[in-house]
């Protein structure tokens, strides 16, 4: 069964281009994976695309994934409206890359105020118009 594609929503990730490329790519990958996992809407439009010779290719997400670039402050600024509008969102923080042990991250973050947390990328899933408003002026990642 193939579902109708939803062109009214998107995943938008705002990431920092000043990081080493592996950190930017890692941050974007973690944010995209988290958002996809948290979505309650149908992630894809069906199970497979099929080639002429019968090879099944899994379908990807039906939603556009937009990656924007921003400096550290603008990445941090994207988190607030995502939280205020109760969007599905994730901010990947420096401490999540420096250690992969959640117990250590809990301790580290419990000793920081929110303004001291360094975000590498922040992403959200929402209607296109809402995300366009809160990311106005940011450039596409190129």
N, CA, C and O atoms as a GROMACS GRO file, in nm:
protein
  568
    1UNK      N    1   0.084  -0.119   0.000
    1UNK     CA    2   0.000   0.000   0.000
    1UNK      C    3   0.088   0.124   0.000
    1UNK      O    4   0.185   0.133   0.076
    2UNK      N    5   0.054   0.219  -0.084
    2UNK     CA    6   0.130   0.343  -0.094
    2UNK      C    7   0.044   0.456  -0.039
    2UNK      O    8  -0.071   0.474  -0.081
    3UNK      N    9   0.098   0.532   0.054
    3UNK     CA   10   0.028   0.645   0.115
    3UNK      C   11   0.055   0.772   0.034
    3UNK      O   12   0.154   0.781  -0.038
    4UNK      N   13  -0.035   0.869   0.046
    4UNK     CA   14  -0.012   0.999  -0.016
    4UNK      C   15   0.105   1.068   0.051
    4UNK      O   16   0.121   1.060   0.173
    5UNK      N   17   0.186   1.136  -0.028
    5UNK     CA   18   0.302   1.206   0.026
    5UNK      C   19   0.260   1.339   0.087
    5UNK      O   20   0.178   1.411   0.029
    6UNK      N   21   0.317   1.373   0.202
    6UNK     CA   22   0.288   1.497   0.273
    6UNK      C   23   0.394   1.600   0.237
    6UNK      O   24   0.509   1.589   0.278
    7UNK      N   25   0.354   1.701   0.159
    7UNK     CA   26   0.446   1.807   0.120
    7UNK      C   27   0.436   1.929   0.211
    7UNK      O   28   0.501   2.031   0.185
    8UNK      N   29   0.357   1.921   0.317
    8UNK     CA   30   0.333   2.035   0.404
    8UNK      C   31   0.423   2.039   0.527
    8UNK      O   32   0.422   2.138   0.601
    9UNK      N   33   0.502   1.934   0.550
    9UNK     CA   34   0.590   1.928   0.666
    9UNK      C   35   0.733   1.901   0.621
    9UNK      O   36   0.757   1.856   0.509
   10UNK      N   37   0.828   1.930   0.709
   10UNK     CA   38   0.968   1.905   0.679
   10UNK      C   39   1.047   1.887   0.807
   10UNK      O   40   1.002   1.923   0.916
   11UNK      N   41   1.164   1.832   0.791
   11UNK     CA   42   1.262   1.830   0.899
   11UNK      C   43   1.363   1.938   0.864
   11UNK      O   44   1.416   1.940   0.753
   12UNK      N   45   1.390   2.026   0.956
   12UNK     CA   46   1.490   2.130   0.934
   12UNK      C   47   1.596   2.116   1.042
   12UNK      O   48   1.565   2.107   1.161
   13UNK      N   49   1.721   2.115   0.999
   13UNK     CA   50   1.834   2.105   1.091
   13UNK      C   51   1.923   2.225   1.068
   13UNK      O   52   1.963   2.253   0.955
   14UNK      N   53   1.955   2.295   1.175
   14UNK     CA   54   2.045   2.410   1.170
   14UNK      C   55   2.175   2.366   1.234
   14UNK      O   56   2.178   2.327   1.350
   15UNK      N   57   2.284   2.372   1.156
   15UNK     CA   58   2.413   2.321   1.202
   15UNK      C   59   2.522   2.426   1.182
   15UNK      O   60   2.508   2.519   1.104
   16UNK      N   61   2.629   2.406   1.256
   16UNK     CA   62   2.742   2.500   1.254
   16UNK      C   63   2.848   2.457   1.153
   16UNK      O   64   2.899   2.345   1.161
   17UNK      N   65   2.881   2.545   1.058
   17UNK     CA   66   2.983   2.511   0.959
   17UNK      C   67   3.126   2.530   1.010
   17UNK      O   68   3.221   2.491   0.942
   18UNK      N   69   3.142   2.588   1.128
   18UNK     CA   70   3.276   2.615   1.181
   18UNK      C   71   3.338   2.492   1.249
   18UNK      O   72   3.452   2.499   1.295
   19UNK      N   73   3.266   2.382   1.255
   19UNK     CA   74   3.314   2.261   1.321
   19UNK      C   75   3.392   2.175   1.221
   19UNK      O   76   3.375   2.191   1.100
   20UNK      N   77   3.477   2.084   1.270
   20UNK     CA   78   3.535   1.986   1.178
   20UNK      C   79   3.421   1.912   1.109
   20UNK      O   80   3.317   1.886   1.170
   21UNK      N   81   3.441   1.876   0.983
   21UNK     CA   82   3.331   1.818   0.905
   21UNK      C   83   3.273   1.693   0.970
   21UNK      O   84   3.152   1.672   0.961
   22UNK      N   85   3.354   1.611   1.034
   22UNK     CA   86   3.300   1.489   1.095
   22UNK      C   87   3.204   1.524   1.207
   22UNK      O   88   3.106   1.452   1.228
   23UNK      N   89   3.231   1.634   1.280
   23UNK     CA   90   3.141   1.674   1.389
   23UNK      C   91   3.009   1.727   1.333
   23UNK      O   92   2.902   1.696   1.387
   24UNK      N   93   3.016   1.806   1.227
   24UNK     CA   94   2.893   1.857   1.165
   24UNK      C   95   2.809   1.742   1.111
   24UNK      O   96   2.688   1.737   1.135
   25UNK      N   97   2.873   1.650   1.039
   25UNK     CA   98   2.798   1.537   0.982
   25UNK      C   99   2.742   1.448   1.092
   25UNK      O  100   2.629   1.400   1.080
   26UNK      N  101   2.818   1.424   1.197
   26UNK     CA  102   2.771   1.342   1.308
   26UNK      C  103   2.652   1.407   1.376
   26UNK      O  104   2.553   1.340   1.407
   27UNK      N  105   2.660   1.537   1.399
   27UNK     CA  106   2.552   1.609   1.465
   27UNK      C  107   2.425   1.605   1.381
   27UNK      O  108   2.317   1.579   1.433
   28UNK      N  109   2.437   1.630   1.250
   28UNK     CA  110   2.321   1.627   1.161
   28UNK      C  111   2.260   1.486   1.157
   28UNK      O  112   2.138   1.471   1.159
   29UNK      N  113   2.345   1.385   1.150
   29UNK     CA  114   2.295   1.247   1.146
   29UNK      C  115   2.219   1.211   1.272
   29UNK      O  116   2.112   1.151   1.265
   30UNK      N  117   2.272   1.247   1.389
   30UNK     CA  118   2.204   1.216   1.514
   30UNK      C  119   2.071   1.289   1.524
   30UNK      O  120   1.971   1.232   1.568
   31UNK      N  121   2.069   1.416   1.485
   31UNK     CA  122   1.945   1.493   1.491
   31UNK      C  123   1.841   1.433   1.396
   31UNK      O  124   1.725   1.415   1.435
   32UNK      N  125   1.880   1.402   1.272
   32UNK     CA  126   1.786   1.345   1.176
   32UNK      C  127   1.733   1.211   1.224
   32UNK      O  128   1.613   1.183   1.212
   33UNK      N  129   1.820   1.127   1.278
   33UNK     CA  130   1.776   0.996   1.326
   33UNK      C  131   1.678   1.012   1.442
   33UNK      O  132   1.576   0.942   1.446
   34UNK      N  133   1.707   1.102   1.534
   34UNK     CA  134   1.618   1.124   1.648
   34UNK      C  135   1.482   1.174   1.602
   34UNK      O  136   1.378   1.123   1.646
   35UNK      N  137   1.482   1.273   1.512
   35UNK     CA  138   1.355   1.328   1.465
   35UNK      C  139   1.272   1.221   1.395
   35UNK      O  140   1.151   1.211   1.418
   36UNK      N  141   1.335   1.142   1.311
   36UNK     CA  142   1.263   1.036   1.242
   36UNK      C  143   1.205   0.935   1.338
   36UNK      O  144   1.093   0.886   1.319
   37UNK      N  145   1.279   0.904   1.442
   37UNK     CA  146   1.233   0.807   1.541
   37UNK      C  147   1.115   0.862   1.623
   37UNK      O  148   1.028   0.785   1.664
   38UNK      N  149   1.112   0.990   1.647
   38UNK     CA  150   1.009   1.051   1.731
   38UNK      C  151   0.881   1.087   1.656
   38UNK      O  152   0.778   1.114   1.718
   39UNK      N  153   0.887   1.088   1.525
   39UNK     CA  154   0.771   1.131   1.447
   39UNK      C  155   0.654   1.035   1.465
   39UNK      O  156   0.671   0.914   1.459
   40UNK      N  157   0.537   1.091   1.486
   40UNK     CA  158   0.417   1.009   1.496
   40UNK      C  159   0.346   1.002   1.361
   40UNK      O  160   0.263   0.914   1.339
   41UNK      N  161   0.378   1.094   1.271
   41UNK     CA  162   0.324   1.090   1.136
   41UNK      C  163   0.392   0.977   1.059
   41UNK      O  164   0.499   0.931   1.098
   42UNK      N  165   0.332   0.935   0.952
   42UNK     CA  166   0.391   0.828   0.871
   42UNK      C  167   0.523   0.876   0.812
   42UNK      O  168   0.527   0.978   0.742
   43UNK      N  169   0.630   0.804   0.839
   43UNK     CA  170   0.764   0.844   0.797
   43UNK      C  171   0.786   0.828   0.647
   43UNK      O  172   0.853   0.910   0.585
   44UNK      N  173   0.730   0.722   0.589
   44UNK     CA  174   0.748   0.697   0.447
   44UNK      C  175   0.612   0.682   0.380
   44UNK      O  176   0.508   0.695   0.443
   45UNK      N  177   0.616   0.654   0.251
   45UNK     CA  178   0.490   0.639   0.178
   45UNK      C  179   0.462   0.494   0.140
   45UNK      O  180   0.362   0.466   0.073
   46UNK      N  181   0.547   0.404   0.181
   46UNK     CA  182   0.531   0.263   0.151
   46UNK      C  183   0.660   0.189   0.183
   46UNK      O  184   0.755   0.248   0.233
   47UNK      N  185   0.662   0.060   0.154
   47UNK     CA  186   0.780  -0.018   0.190
   47UNK      C  187   0.892  -0.010   0.089
   47UNK      O  188   1.009   0.002   0.127
   48UNK      N  189   0.860  -0.016  -0.041
   48UNK     CA  190   0.965  -0.030  -0.142
   48UNK      C  191   0.939   0.052  -0.266
   48UNK      O  192   0.825   0.084  -0.301
   49UNK      N  193   1.049   0.087  -0.333
   49UNK     CA  194   1.047   0.122  -0.475
   49UNK      C  195   1.100  -0.004  -0.542
   49UNK      O  196   1.186  -0.073  -0.486
   50UNK      N  197   1.051  -0.035  -0.661
   50UNK     CA  198   1.096  -0.157  -0.729
   50UNK      C  199   1.152  -0.121  -0.866
   50UNK      O  200   1.088  -0.051  -0.945
   51UNK      N  201   1.271  -0.170  -0.893
   51UNK     CA  202   1.334  -0.147  -1.022
   51UNK      C  203   1.269  -0.234  -1.130
   51UNK      O  204   1.193  -0.326  -1.098
   52UNK      N  205   1.298  -0.204  -1.253
   52UNK     CA  206   1.244  -0.279  -1.366
   52UNK      C  207   1.275  -0.428  -1.355
   52UNK      O  208   1.196  -0.512  -1.398
   53UNK      N  209   1.392  -0.460  -1.297
   53UNK     CA  210   1.430  -0.601  -1.286
   53UNK      C  211   1.394  -0.662  -1.152
   53UNK      O  212   1.445  -0.768  -1.115
   54UNK      N  213   1.304  -0.595  -1.077
   54UNK     CA  214   1.248  -0.654  -0.956
   54UNK      C  215   1.326  -0.634  -0.828
   54UNK      O  216   1.292  -0.695  -0.726
   55UNK      N  217   1.427  -0.552  -0.830
   55UNK     CA  218   1.505  -0.526  -0.708
   55UNK      C  219   1.428  -0.424  -0.622
   55UNK      O  220   1.390  -0.318  -0.669
   56UNK      N  221   1.407  -0.461  -0.495
   56UNK     CA  222   1.334  -0.372  -0.403
   56UNK      C  223   1.431  -0.279  -0.332
   56UNK      O  224   1.530  -0.323  -0.274
   57UNK      N  225   1.401  -0.152  -0.337
   57UNK     CA  226   1.480  -0.049  -0.269
   57UNK      C  227   1.393   0.012  -0.159
   57UNK      O  228   1.285   0.063  -0.190
   58UNK      N  229   1.436   0.009  -0.034
   58UNK     CA  230   1.355   0.068   0.073
   58UNK      C  231   1.328   0.216   0.045
   58UNK      O  232   1.415   0.288  -0.004
   59UNK      N  233   1.208   0.259   0.077
   59UNK     CA  234   1.173   0.401   0.060
   59UNK      C  235   1.238   0.483   0.172
   59UNK      O  236   1.254   0.437   0.285
   60UNK      N  237   1.273   0.603   0.137
   60UNK     CA  238   1.327   0.695   0.237
   60UNK      C  239   1.213   0.777   0.296
   60UNK      O  240   1.097   0.755   0.263
   61UNK      N  241   1.245   0.872   0.383
   61UNK     CA  242   1.143   0.957   0.441
   61UNK      C  243   1.067   1.031   0.332
   61UNK      O  244   1.125   1.069   0.230
   62UNK      N  245   0.940   1.052   0.355
   62UNK     CA  246   0.860   1.127   0.259
   62UNK      C  247   0.879   1.277   0.274
   62UNK      O  248   0.834   1.354   0.189
   63UNK      N  249   0.944   1.320   0.380
   63UNK     CA  250   0.958   1.462   0.410
   63UNK      C  251   1.091   1.517   0.360
   63UNK      O  252   1.193   1.449   0.361
   64UNK      N  253   1.086   1.642   0.318
   64UNK     CA  254   1.209   1.710   0.284
   64UNK      C  255   1.293   1.725   0.411
   64UNK      O  256   1.239   1.748   0.519
   65UNK      N  257   1.423   1.712   0.397
   65UNK     CA  258   1.515   1.739   0.507
   65UNK      C  259   1.601   1.856   0.461
   65UNK      O  260   1.680   1.844   0.367
   66UNK      N  261   1.585   1.968   0.529
   66UNK     CA  262   1.654   2.091   0.494
   66UNK      C  263   1.764   2.112   0.597
   66UNK      O  264   1.739   2.113   0.718
   67UNK      N  265   1.887   2.130   0.550
   67UNK     CA  266   1.999   2.156   0.641
   67UNK      C  267   2.048   2.298   0.615
   67UNK      O  268   2.087   2.333   0.504
   68UNK      N  269   2.044   2.377   0.720
   68UNK     CA  270   2.085   2.518   0.713
   68UNK      C  271   2.212   2.537   0.792
   68UNK      O  272   2.244   2.458   0.882
   69UNK      N  273   2.285   2.641   0.760
   69UNK     CA  274   2.408   2.672   0.831
   69UNK      C  275   2.390   2.800   0.912
   69UNK      O  276   2.324   2.894   0.869
   70UNK      N  277   2.450   2.800   1.030
   70UNK     CA  278   2.439   2.918   1.116
   70UNK      C  279   2.553   2.918   1.215
   70UNK      O  280   2.612   2.814   1.245
   71UNK      N  281   2.584   3.036   1.265
   71UNK     CA  282   2.687   3.044   1.367
   71UNK      C  283   2.632   2.990   1.499
   71UNK      O  284   2.514   2.958   1.511
   72UNK      N  285   2.720   2.981   1.595
   72UNK     CA  286   2.684   2.919   1.724
   72UNK      C  287   2.560   2.982   1.786
   72UNK      O  288   2.473   2.911   1.836
   73UNK      N  289   2.552   3.114   1.785
   73UNK     CA  290   2.439   3.182   1.848
   73UNK      C  291   2.308   3.152   1.778
   73UNK      O  292   2.207   3.127   1.844
   74UNK      N  293   2.308   3.153   1.644
   74UNK     CA  294   2.183   3.126   1.569
   74UNK      C  295   2.139   2.981   1.585
   74UNK      O  296   2.019   2.953   1.586
   75UNK      N  297   2.236   2.889   1.597
   75UNK     CA  298   2.199   2.750   1.624
   75UNK      C  299   2.128   2.743   1.759
   75UNK      O  300   2.022   2.681   1.771
   76UNK      N  301   2.187   2.806   1.859
   76UNK     CA  302   2.124   2.810   1.992
   76UNK      C  303   1.988   2.876   1.986
   76UNK      O  304   1.894   2.832   2.052
   77UNK      N  305   1.976   2.984   1.908
   77UNK     CA  306   1.850   3.058   1.898
   77UNK      C  307   1.738   2.976   1.836
   77UNK      O  308   1.621   3.002   1.864
   78UNK      N  309   1.771   2.878   1.754
   78UNK     CA  310   1.669   2.794   1.690
   78UNK      C  311   1.601   2.702   1.792
   78UNK      O  312   1.487   2.662   1.773
   79UNK      N  313   1.671   2.671   1.900
   79UNK     CA  314   1.616   2.580   2.000
   79UNK      C  315   1.494   2.640   2.071
   79UNK      O  316   1.396   2.570   2.094
   80UNK      N  317   1.501   2.767   2.106
   80UNK     CA  318   1.394   2.830   2.185
   80UNK      C  319   1.257   2.823   2.118
   80UNK      O  320   1.161   2.778   2.181
   81UNK      N  321   1.244   2.866   1.991
   81UNK     CA  322   1.110   2.856   1.929
   81UNK      C  323   1.067   2.711   1.910
   81UNK      O  324   0.947   2.682   1.915
   82UNK      N  325   1.161   2.620   1.887
   82UNK     CA  326   1.124   2.479   1.874
   82UNK      C  327   1.063   2.429   2.005
   82UNK      O  328   0.966   2.353   2.004
   83UNK      N  329   1.120   2.471   2.116
   83UNK     CA  330   1.067   2.432   2.247
   83UNK      C  331   0.935   2.503   2.276
   83UNK      O  332   0.839   2.441   2.323
   84UNK      N  333   0.929   2.633   2.248
   84UNK     CA  334   0.808   2.711   2.275
   84UNK      C  335   0.687   2.659   2.197
   84UNK      O  336   0.575   2.657   2.250
   85UNK      N  337   0.709   2.616   2.073
   85UNK     CA  338   0.600   2.567   1.988
   85UNK      C  339   0.578   2.417   2.006
   85UNK      O  340   0.498   2.357   1.934
   86UNK      N  341   0.649   2.357   2.101
   86UNK     CA  342   0.636   2.216   2.133
   86UNK      C  343   0.653   2.127   2.009
   86UNK      O  344   0.578   2.032   1.988
   87UNK      N  345   0.753   2.161   1.928
   87UNK     CA  346   0.783   2.082   1.810
   87UNK      C  347   0.865   1.961   1.849
   87UNK      O  348   0.933   1.962   1.952
   88UNK      N  349   0.860   1.856   1.768
   88UNK     CA  350   0.954   1.746   1.786
   88UNK      C  351   1.090   1.806   1.752
   88UNK      O  352   1.110   1.855   1.642
   89UNK      N  353   1.183   1.802   1.846
   89UNK     CA  354   1.312   1.867   1.823
   89UNK      C  355   1.423   1.798   1.901
   89UNK      O  356   1.398   1.722   1.995
   90UNK      N  357   1.546   1.826   1.861
   90UNK     CA  358   1.664   1.781   1.933
   90UNK      C  359   1.775   1.882   1.912
   90UNK      O  360   1.797   1.929   1.800
   91UNK      N  361   1.843   1.914   2.019
   91UNK     CA  362   1.965   1.991   2.011
   91UNK      C  363   2.079   1.898   2.050
   91UNK      O  364   2.086   1.851   2.163
   92UNK      N  365   2.170   1.872   1.955
   92UNK     CA  366   2.286   1.789   1.986
   92UNK      C  367   2.393   1.879   2.044
   92UNK      O  368   2.435   1.976   1.981
   93UNK      N  369   2.437   1.847   2.164
   93UNK     CA  370   2.530   1.933   2.237
   93UNK      C  371   2.672   1.874   2.234
   93UNK      O  372   2.690   1.754   2.216
   94UNK      N  373   2.768   1.961   2.253
   94UNK     CA  374   2.910   1.922   2.253
   94UNK      C  375   2.934   1.801   2.343
   94UNK      O  376   3.010   1.711   2.307
   95UNK      N  377   2.872   1.799   2.460
   95UNK     CA  378   2.896   1.692   2.557
   95UNK      C  379   2.852   1.556   2.503
   95UNK      O  380   2.903   1.453   2.546
   96UNK      N  381   2.756   1.554   2.409
   96UNK     CA  382   2.710   1.428   2.350
   96UNK      C  383   2.814   1.371   2.254
   96UNK      O  384   2.815   1.251   2.228
   97UNK      N  385   2.901   1.457   2.202
   97UNK     CA  386   3.007   1.412   2.111
   97UNK      C  387   3.135   1.381   2.191
   97UNK      O  388   3.212   1.292   2.155
   98UNK      N  389   3.156   1.457   2.298
   98UNK     CA  390   3.277   1.437   2.377
   98UNK      C  391   3.273   1.307   2.456
   98UNK      O  392   3.378   1.245   2.479
   99UNK      N  393   3.155   1.264   2.496
   99UNK     CA  394   3.140   1.135   2.562
   99UNK      C  395   3.013   1.071   2.510
   99UNK      O  396   2.915   1.141   2.482
  100UNK      N  397   3.013   0.942   2.497
  100UNK     CA  398   2.893   0.874   2.451
  100UNK      C  399   2.822   0.802   2.565
  100UNK      O  400   2.731   0.722   2.543
  101UNK      N  401   2.864   0.831   2.685
  101UNK     CA  402   2.808   0.767   2.804
  101UNK      C  403   2.700   0.858   2.862
  101UNK      O  404   2.730   0.965   2.915
  102UNK      N  405   2.574   0.816   2.852
  102UNK     CA  406   2.463   0.900   2.897
  102UNK      C  407   2.472   0.937   3.045
  102UNK      O  408   2.432   1.047   3.082
  103UNK      N  409   2.524   0.848   3.128
  103UNK     CA  410   2.537   0.881   3.271
  103UNK      C  411   2.636   0.996   3.290
  103UNK      O  412   2.614   1.083   3.374
  104UNK      N  413   2.744   0.995   3.214
  104UNK     CA  414   2.841   1.106   3.222
  104UNK      C  415   2.779   1.236   3.170
  104UNK      O  416   2.800   1.343   3.228
  105UNK      N  417   2.703   1.226   3.062
  105UNK     CA  418   2.638   1.346   3.006
  105UNK      C  419   2.540   1.404   3.106
  105UNK      O  420   2.533   1.526   3.122
  106UNK      N  421   2.464   1.320   3.173
  106UNK     CA  422   2.370   1.368   3.276
  106UNK      C  423   2.443   1.447   3.384
  106UNK      O  424   2.397   1.554   3.424
  107UNK      N  425   2.555   1.396   3.430
  107UNK     CA  426   2.633   1.464   3.534
  107UNK      C  427   2.688   1.596   3.482
  107UNK      O  428   2.676   1.699   3.548
  108UNK      N  429   2.748   1.593   3.363
  108UNK     CA  430   2.807   1.715   3.305
  108UNK      C  431   2.700   1.823   3.290
  108UNK      O  432   2.722   1.937   3.331
  109UNK      N  433   2.585   1.787   3.230
  109UNK     CA  434   2.481   1.887   3.206
  109UNK      C  435   2.415   1.934   3.334
  109UNK      O  436   2.365   2.047   3.340
  110UNK      N  437   2.412   1.851   3.436
  110UNK     CA  438   2.352   1.893   3.564
  110UNK      C  439   2.434   2.002   3.633
  110UNK      O  440   2.385   2.066   3.726
  111UNK      N  441   2.557   2.022   3.588
  111UNK     CA  442   2.643   2.125   3.645
  111UNK      C  443   2.651   2.250   3.556
  111UNK      O  444   2.729   2.341   3.584
  112UNK      N  445   2.573   2.254   3.451
  112UNK     CA  446   2.573   2.368   3.358
  112UNK      C  447   2.437   2.434   3.357
  112UNK      O  448   2.334   2.369   3.372
  113UNK      N  449   2.438   2.566   3.338
  113UNK     CA  450   2.311   2.633   3.312
  113UNK      C  451   2.283   2.621   3.162
  113UNK      O  452   2.374   2.594   3.084
  114UNK      N  453   2.159   2.640   3.123
  114UNK     CA  454   2.120   2.624   2.982
  114UNK      C  455   2.200   2.714   2.890
  114UNK      O  456   2.229   2.675   2.776
  115UNK      N  457   2.237   2.833   2.935
  115UNK     CA  458   2.313   2.925   2.850
  115UNK      C  459   2.458   2.881   2.830
  115UNK      O  460   2.526   2.932   2.741
  116UNK      N  461   2.506   2.789   2.911
  116UNK     CA  462   2.644   2.740   2.898
  116UNK      C  463   2.655   2.615   2.810
  116UNK      O  464   2.765   2.568   2.784
  117UNK      N  465   2.542   2.563   2.766
  117UNK     CA  466   2.543   2.443   2.682
  117UNK      C  467   2.578   2.483   2.539
  117UNK      O  468   2.521   2.578   2.484
  118UNK      N  469   2.672   2.410   2.478
  118UNK     CA  470   2.713   2.438   2.341
  118UNK      C  471   2.642   2.342   2.246
  118UNK      O  472   2.663   2.221   2.251
  119UNK      N  473   2.558   2.397   2.159
  119UNK     CA  474   2.485   2.317   2.061
  119UNK      C  475   2.564   2.310   1.931
  119UNK      O  476   2.614   2.411   1.882
  120UNK      N  477   2.574   2.190   1.875
  120UNK     CA  478   2.641   2.171   1.746
  120UNK      C  479   2.540   2.175   1.632
  120UNK      O  480   2.570   2.221   1.522
  121UNK      N  481   2.420   2.127   1.660
  121UNK     CA  482   2.311   2.130   1.562
  121UNK      C  483   2.179   2.119   1.638
  121UNK      O  484   2.171   2.055   1.742
  122UNK      N  485   2.078   2.183   1.584
  122UNK     CA  486   1.943   2.174   1.639
  122UNK      C  487   1.849   2.147   1.522
  122UNK      O  488   1.860   2.210   1.417
  123UNK      N  489   1.758   2.054   1.542
  123UNK     CA  490   1.664   2.020   1.437
  123UNK      C  491   1.523   2.012   1.489
  123UNK      O  492   1.500   1.993   1.608
  124UNK      N  493   1.427   2.027   1.398
  124UNK     CA  494   1.286   2.018   1.434
  124UNK      C  495   1.206   1.965   1.317
  124UNK      O  496   1.244   1.980   1.201
  125UNK      N  497   1.092   1.902   1.350
  125UNK     CA  498   0.995   1.857   1.251
  125UNK      C  499   0.868   1.938   1.273
  125UNK      O  500   0.817   1.945   1.385
  126UNK      N  501   0.817   1.999   1.166
  126UNK     CA  502   0.699   2.085   1.179
  126UNK      C  503   0.647   2.121   1.040
  126UNK      O  504   0.708   2.088   0.939
  127UNK      N  505   0.532   2.190   1.037
  127UNK     CA  506   0.484   2.242   0.909
  127UNK      C  507   0.586   2.337   0.847
  127UNK      O  508   0.658   2.409   0.917
  128UNK      N  509   0.592   2.335   0.714
  128UNK     CA  510   0.688   2.418   0.641
  128UNK      C  511   0.683   2.564   0.681
  128UNK      O  512   0.788   2.625   0.706
  129UNK      N  513   0.564   2.623   0.687
  129UNK     CA  514   0.553   2.766   0.714
  129UNK      C  515   0.607   2.803   0.852
  129UNK      O  516   0.670   2.907   0.867
  130UNK      N  517   0.585   2.719   0.950
  130UNK     CA  518   0.636   2.748   1.084
  130UNK      C  519   0.789   2.744   1.086
  130UNK      O  520   0.853   2.830   1.146
  131UNK      N  521   0.847   2.643   1.021
  131UNK     CA  522   0.993   2.634   1.019
  131UNK      C  523   1.056   2.744   0.936
  131UNK      O  524   1.164   2.793   0.970
  132UNK      N  525   0.990   2.784   0.828
  132UNK     CA  526   1.044   2.894   0.747
  132UNK      C  527   1.050   3.023   0.828
  132UNK      O  528   1.146   3.100   0.816
  133UNK      N  529   0.948   3.047   0.912
  133UNK     CA  530   0.947   3.168   0.995
  133UNK      C  531   1.061   3.170   1.095
  133UNK      O  532   1.126   3.273   1.112
  134UNK      N  533   1.085   3.058   1.161
  134UNK     CA  534   1.186   3.059   1.269
  134UNK      C  535   1.329   3.037   1.218
  134UNK      O  536   1.424   3.043   1.295
  135UNK      N  537   1.344   3.011   1.086
  135UNK     CA  538   1.478   3.000   1.029
  135UNK      C  539   1.503   3.108   0.924
  135UNK      O  540   1.599   3.099   0.847
  136UNK      N  541   1.418   3.209   0.920
  136UNK     CA  542   1.430   3.314   0.819
  136UNK      C  543   1.571   3.373   0.821
  136UNK      O  544   1.627   3.402   0.926
  137UNK      N  545   1.627   3.388   0.702
  137UNK     CA  546   1.758   3.451   0.688
  137UNK      C  547   1.876   3.353   0.695
  137UNK      O  548   1.990   3.394   0.670
  138UNK      N  549   1.852   3.228   0.727
  138UNK     CA  550   1.961   3.131   0.732
  138UNK      C  551   1.984   3.072   0.593
  138UNK      O  552   1.890   3.052   0.516
  139UNK      N  553   2.110   3.043   0.563
  139UNK     CA  554   2.145   2.990   0.432
  139UNK      C  555   2.145   2.838   0.432
  139UNK      O  556   2.170   2.774   0.534
  140UNK      N  557   2.117   2.782   0.314
  140UNK     CA  558   2.128   2.637   0.298
  140UNK      C  559   2.273   2.594   0.316
  140UNK      O  560   2.366   2.669   0.286
  141UNK      N  561   2.290   2.473   0.367
  141UNK     CA  562   2.424   2.416   0.378
  141UNK      C  563   2.469   2.380   0.238
  141UNK      O  564   2.402   2.303   0.168
  142UNK      N  565   2.580   2.433   0.196
  142UNK     CA  566   2.634   2.403   0.061
  142UNK      C  567   2.777   2.360   0.071
  142UNK      O  568   2.840   2.331  -0.031
   0.00000   0.00000   0.00000
